Amino acid sequence: MSISHPAVSAGPGGVDDAADRASAPVGETTTPAAPLATIDLSAIAHNVRLLRRYAGDTPLMAVVKADAYNHGAVPVARTALTAGARELGVTTIDEALELRAAGIDAPILTWLHAPGTDFAAAIAADIEIAVSSREQLAAVVAAAGALGRTATVAVKIDSGLSRNGVPVDEWAPVADALAAAVGAAAVTFRSIFTHLAHADDPHHPVIDSQRQRFDDAIAVFTERGVAPAVRHISNTAATMTRPDLRYDLVRPGIAIYGLSPLPPGIPASPIDGPTDLRPAMTLSAPVSLVKEIAAGEGVSYGHMWTAPTRTRVALIPLGYADGVVRALGGRLEVAINGRRYPGIGRICMDQFVVHLGPTDTEVRAGDTAVLFGAGIDGGPTAAEWAGLLDTIHYEVITGVRGRVERRYREDAGL
Ligand SMILES: *Cc1c(COP(=O)(O)O)cnc(C)c1O
């Protein structure tokens, strides 16, 4: 996905010209209409403030990995920090360095490293490095020694996800190696954390077993003279449902972008005040063409849809190369001028067709078709796509790509 205007200029408090253009009514823009992922930074700020209420007095780390779930890491990070996030979490050191290069000096944690990673750049940029093995710790210690600096280290614990993190048999050896490294002033041990397997099912017994193992791991490290200063577990779902898991920091991602990970029927913890999340990303495209087709004409490859009568169709210039996946063919609906219209026929690489109906005279070329967004006025949402595709909305928002340009908007007084 391209960013048509430098994302870094769209910081909180200042509305850049991209934001002006994105919120200008159709018809008043001077640039040709383009497919857009419009990111509402006011929604990001709102969601962070809401999550802070779920977190109580516990500080919040905003997870902005994968380019802030495809919303743009730098503007989202700035907005989240302004809205009260204390720290930032990303997956890779490169993601962390991008934030530092933009001048963001908040604490940043990074937790997934390829073999052979050179940790020196992260140490020099004062990025907290989570290790998942003795080998990674040794590499961090070596890089710190070569630089003549002290690295800030976290330990990621595998408490039952069997993915990233130090497995139970390695807790003691990693703790001993860490104690030696701390003793040699090669590293400062800051935090210990783990990640849940069943967070979206708040009463699942595995959550409690993971908590117990996490506590056991903390005890092992503490006994060996390396007590963590900061302990954390909670992703969004746990932040919203399990106040008992707050420890010293909560670590939500998805709800910052306005999407709830809780399945229908799973309530969030009670908090005072409004609890609406606001989806931050709207995927839209200008209608390219409106035309009439005769009864019996087939639409798109394979003629999966045939016009029952003479009728009108509109062409949307986005396809599977842009993240409008082919499995949505004949299933998705788009909103144009506040009304929903069904997609018909196959989704192609670059385009798909929607049915306007025989009598529609409203829709014109240049009108904006919303593929998914905040869902206000009954418009389609990323969660709706996830339901159609038997996936999760995380995959929907991170799947937007190709010709879609990213723009930012924010309300005055963010
Ligand atoms: C992605 C991630 C999170 C955030 O998860 P959400 O479900 O998006 O809130 C938190 N912690 C770790 C380690 C992660 O990888």
The ligand as an SDF file (V2000), in Angstrom:
LIG
                    3D

 15 15  0  0  0  0  0  0  0  0999 V2000
    0.0440   -9.0030   18.6300 C   0  0  0  0  0  0  0  0  0  0  0  0
    0.4250   -9.1220   20.0390 C   0  0  0  0  0  0  0  0  0  0  0  0
   -0.2940   -8.4350   21.0250 C   0  0  0  0  0  0  0  0  0  0  0  0
   -1.5780   -7.6910   20.7420 C   0  0  0  0  0  0  0  0  0  0  0  0
   -2.6170   -8.6130   20.5210 O   0  0  0  0  0  0  0  0  0  0  0  0
   -4.1110   -8.1130   20.2210 P   0  0  0  0  0  0  0  0  0  0  0  0
   -4.9050   -9.3660   20.1900 O   0  0  0  0  0  0  0  0  0  0  0  0
   -4.0690   -7.4400   18.8940 O   0  0  0  0  0  0  0  0  0  0  0  0
   -4.4810   -7.1970   21.3140 O   0  0  0  0  0  0  0  0  0  0  0  0
    0.1890   -8.4710   22.3170 C   0  0  0  0  0  0  0  0  0  0  0  0
    1.3040   -9.1680   22.6250 N   0  0  0  0  0  0  0  0  0  0  0  0
    2.0080   -9.8570   21.7100 C   0  0  0  0  0  0  0  0  0  0  0  0
    3.2230  -10.6020   22.1240 C   0  0  0  0  0  0  0  0  0  0  0  0
    1.5900   -9.8700   20.3880 C   0  0  0  0  0  0  0  0  0  0  0  0
    2.2740  -10.5690   19.4830 O   0  0  0  0  0  0  0  0  0  0  0  0
  1  2  1  0
  2  3  1  0
  2 14  2  0
  3  4  1  0
  3 10  2  0
  4  5  1  0
  5  6  1  0
  6  7  2  0
  6  8  1  0
  6  9  1  0
 10 11  1  0
 11 12  2  0
 12 13  1  0
 12 14  1  0
 14 15  1  0
M  END
$$$$
